[in-house]
Amino acid sequence: MKYLYLVNYWVPFPSSEYGGTVSVIASTDTECHDILRDGGISYDNVHDNLIMANVVRAPRFALRDEDQEPQIVKSFTT
């Protein structure tokens, strides 16, 4: 089963003044983490544990269309 994850941006203040949400299609928390880590969004190894923590806390919604590719669907950060 695939899910749409709505993950809060993981770089906390004061390291960043940015916030937002990243929408990801993935089958598991680990796959979602890996997509976020490798997906070209501002990433720093220092925040790796925060990415996974936010993935685990993220609301997720089951997708009816199993043919969706795992990917970042939309990223909104300010």
N, C-alpha and C positions, 0 to 999 in steps of 0.2 A: 504494500500500500504506500502511496505517496501522499505527502502533506505539504500544505503551504504554511511555512513558518513566518511569523512576524517578529523579527528579532530587533530589540533595541540596540542602537549604536553603542559600542563598548568602550570608547575612549573617554574616561571620566574627567570632569573638571577637577583641578585646574590644568591638567595636561592638555586638554582641548576644551574649547568653548562650543564645540559642535555637539549636536545630538541628532536624533532621527530614528528612522526605522528602515530595516532592510528586509524585503520580502524574498523568500527563498523556497524553491521546490526541492524537496529531498525526501528520502525514505526513512532516514534515521537521524538522531541527534549528531552522531559522528559524521555522517555524510554532509549534513548542514554546516557543521563546523568547518570541515575541509573545503567546502565551496566558498564559505566566507573568507577563510584564510588564503585561499588561492585565487580569489575572484577579482583581484585588482582594487578592492576597497582599501583605503588607508589602513595598513597593517604594520604592526610592530610586534616583534616576538614578546615584548614585555606584556602585551595585552592578550596573549594566547589563552590564558586561563579565564580571562573575562569574557572572551568570545564564547567559550563552551558554557560558562555559567549563564550567560544571557540566552543561549540556545535552549538550555534545559528549562529555563523559566518562560520561554516564548510561548504565546498562544499558537496553536497549530490546528489546521483544519484539514480534514481528509478530502482528497481530490477524487472526483468520480472518474476523471480521464487518466487512466494509468499510463497513457502514452506520452505524458509530459516528461521532458528531459530535466534531470536535476540541474538547477541553474539559479542564478540571481535574477529574479523577475523585475524588481524595481528597487531602487535605492533612493531614499530621501534623507539627506543629511543637511543640516544648516550650518 
